[in-house]
């Protein structure tokens, strides 16, 4: 094709979202909302488990695990590609901000869009996350309208991976289209 993603092609793409939240209720809610929007969803209950799933676990991170089950320090990056990560901000061990930082510092994962969610509306926290590279910051409870905002972030990443010559079909601004020989003069008739 010409490097343009059509609607028919986008409907066949399966986006995979990694959802991270220590609250069972919030985790179930975000999982249901994402699945309703036809996303493939993997849920984990901590930042440490998210890093393990992504293959970023080292000895230092494994030691911050708050569970009784030890985490293997073997980097076992899953074969399933993650297209977006949505994470709670407040979690024991590694919080959402630290998870965001580790993802953005990774050479292999830094282009994965990350969305932070929190039940606390703290402007400095929101700004810090956005400045660190978060695509969005959602206030809980997350709603379907919030999930609908994820599609452009997914399309941007998916299009770049699958279409090396990705072209966005945008119109030029009106000023660029108007040359002096194409401007029509408006006449006032008396």
C-alpha positions as CSV (number, residue, x, y, z in Angstrom):
1,X,0.0,0.0,0.0
2,X,1.1,3.7,-0.1
3,X,2.0,3.9,3.6
4,X,-1.5,5.1,4.6
5,X,-3.4,3.2,7.1
6,X,-7.1,2.8,6.1
7,X,-10.1,2.1,8.3
8,X,-10.2,-1.5,7.1
9,X,-6.6,-2.0,8.2
10,X,-7.1,-0.5,11.6
11,X,-10.0,-2.7,12.4
12,X,-7.8,-5.8,11.9
13,X,-5.0,-4.5,14.2
14,X,-5.1,-6.0,17.7
15,X,-3.7,-3.6,20.3
16,X,-2.2,-5.0,23.4
17,X,-2.4,-2.9,26.6
18,X,-0.6,-3.7,29.9
19,X,-2.7,-2.5,32.8
20,X,-1.0,-2.0,36.2
21,X,-3.0,-1.4,39.4
22,X,-2.7,-2.7,42.9
23,X,-6.5,-2.3,43.5
24,X,-8.5,-5.3,42.4
25,X,-11.6,-3.2,41.8
26,X,-9.7,-0.6,39.7
27,X,-7.9,-3.4,37.8
28,X,-11.1,-5.2,36.9
29,X,-12.7,-1.9,35.8
30,X,-9.9,-0.9,33.5
31,X,-9.6,-4.4,32.1
32,X,-13.4,-4.5,31.3
33,X,-13.3,-1.0,29.7
34,X,-10.3,-2.0,27.6
35,X,-11.8,-5.3,26.5
36,X,-15.1,-3.5,25.6
37,X,-13.0,-1.4,23.3
38,X,-11.5,-4.6,21.7
39,X,-8.1,-4.4,23.2
40,X,-6.0,-7.4,24.2
41,X,-5.3,-6.8,27.9
42,X,-2.7,-8.1,30.3
43,X,-3.2,-7.0,34.0
44,X,-0.6,-7.1,36.7
45,X,-0.9,-5.8,40.3
46,X,2.3,-4.0,40.8
47,X,5.0,-2.0,39.1
48,X,7.5,-4.7,39.9
49,X,5.4,-7.3,38.0
50,X,5.0,-4.8,35.1
51,X,8.7,-4.5,34.8
52,X,9.1,-8.3,35.0
53,X,6.5,-8.7,32.3
54,X,8.4,-6.1,30.2
55,X,11.7,-7.8,30.8
56,X,13.2,-4.9,32.8
57,X,13.7,-6.7,36.2
58,X,17.1,-6.6,37.9
59,X,18.2,-7.6,41.4
60,X,17.5,-4.2,42.9
61,X,13.9,-4.1,41.5
62,X,13.2,-7.7,42.5
63,X,14.2,-6.8,46.1
64,X,11.5,-4.1,46.3
65,X,8.7,-6.7,45.7
66,X,6.2,-6.5,48.5
67,X,4.7,-9.9,47.8
68,X,5.7,-13.1,49.6
69,X,6.5,-14.7,46.2
70,X,10.0,-13.9,45.0
71,X,10.3,-12.6,41.5
72,X,12.8,-14.3,39.2
73,X,15.6,-12.0,38.1
74,X,15.8,-13.7,34.7
75,X,14.7,-11.3,32.0
76,X,11.8,-13.1,30.4
77,X,10.4,-10.5,28.0
78,X,7.1,-11.8,26.7
79,X,6.7,-12.5,23.0
80,X,3.4,-10.5,23.0
81,X,4.1,-6.9,22.0
82,X,2.8,-4.2,24.3
83,X,1.4,-1.2,22.5
84,X,0.4,0.9,25.5
85,X,0.9,0.8,29.3
86,X,-1.8,2.2,31.7
87,X,-0.7,2.4,35.3
88,X,-1.9,3.6,38.6
89,X,0.2,6.3,40.2
90,X,0.0,5.2,43.9
91,X,1.2,1.6,44.4
92,X,3.5,0.0,47.0
93,X,7.1,-0.7,45.9
94,X,7.4,0.9,42.5
95,X,4.8,3.6,42.0
96,X,3.5,4.7,38.6
97,X,5.9,7.6,38.2
98,X,8.9,5.4,38.8
99,X,7.5,2.8,36.4
100,X,7.1,5.6,33.8
101,X,10.7,6.7,34.3
102,X,12.1,3.2,34.0
103,X,10.1,2.6,30.7
104,X,11.2,6.0,29.3
105,X,14.9,5.3,30.2
106,X,14.8,1.9,28.4
107,X,16.2,2.0,24.9
108,X,13.8,-0.8,23.8
109,X,10.6,0.4,25.5
110,X,10.8,4.2,25.5
111,X,8.5,4.6,22.6
112,X,5.6,2.7,24.2
113,X,2.9,5.2,25.2
114,X,2.3,5.3,29.0
115,X,-0.9,6.6,30.6
116,X,-1.0,7.4,34.4
117,X,-4.2,7.2,36.4
118,X,-4.9,8.4,39.9
119,X,-7.8,9.1,42.3
120,X,-5.9,12.2,43.5
121,X,-6.1,15.4,41.5
122,X,-2.7,16.9,42.4
123,X,-1.6,19.3,39.7
124,X,2.2,19.0,40.5
125,X,1.9,15.2,40.2
126,X,0.1,15.5,36.9
127,X,2.6,17.9,35.5
128,X,5.6,15.8,36.6
129,X,4.1,12.7,34.9
130,X,3.4,14.6,31.7
131,X,6.9,16.2,31.7
132,X,8.4,12.8,32.2
133,X,6.7,11.5,29.1
134,X,3.2,10.2,30.0
135,X,0.8,10.6,27.1
136,X,-2.3,11.2,29.4
137,X,-3.2,11.5,33.0
138,X,-6.6,10.1,33.9
139,X,-8.5,10.7,37.1
140,X,-10.2,7.7,38.6
141,X,-12.6,6.2,38.2
142,X,-11.6,5.7,34.6
143,X,-14.5,6.0,32.2
144,X,-15.1,4.7,28.7
145,X,-14.6,8.3,27.4
146,X,-11.1,8.1,28.9
147,X,-10.4,4.8,27.2
148,X,-11.5,6.3,23.9
149,X,-8.7,8.8,24.2
150,X,-6.1,6.0,23.9
151,X,-6.7,5.2,20.2
152,X,-4.6,8.1,18.8
153,X,-1.6,7.1,20.9
154,X,-1.9,3.5,19.9
155,X,-2.3,4.4,16.2
156,X,0.8,6.6,16.3
157,X,2.9,3.8,17.7
158,X,1.4,1.0,15.6
159,X,1.6,2.9,12.4
160,X,5.3,3.6,12.8
161,X,6.1,0.0,13.5
162,X,4.1,-1.5,10.7
163,X,4.4,1.2,8.1
164,X,8.0,2.3,7.6
165,X,6.9,5.1,5.2
166,X,3.9,6.1,7.3
167,X,2.2,9.1,5.7
168,X,-0.5,11.1,7.5
169,X,-3.0,12.4,5.1
170,X,-3.4,16.0,6.3
171,X,-4.6,19.1,4.5
172,X,-2.2,22.0,4.2
173,X,-3.0,25.1,6.1
174,X,-5.0,27.5,3.9
175,X,-2.2,30.1,3.8
176,X,0.1,27.6,2.1
177,X,-2.5,26.8,-0.6
178,X,-3.1,30.4,-1.6
179,X,-0.7,31.8,-4.1
180,X,-1.2,35.4,-5.4
181,X,-2.4,34.1,-8.8
182,X,-5.1,31.9,-7.2
183,X,-6.6,34.6,-4.9
184,X,-9.9,35.9,-6.3
185,X,-10.7,39.5,-5.8
186,X,-14.0,40.2,-4.2
187,X,-15.8,43.0,-6.1
188,X,-18.4,45.2,-4.5
189,X,-21.2,46.1,-6.8
190,X,-22.9,49.4,-6.3
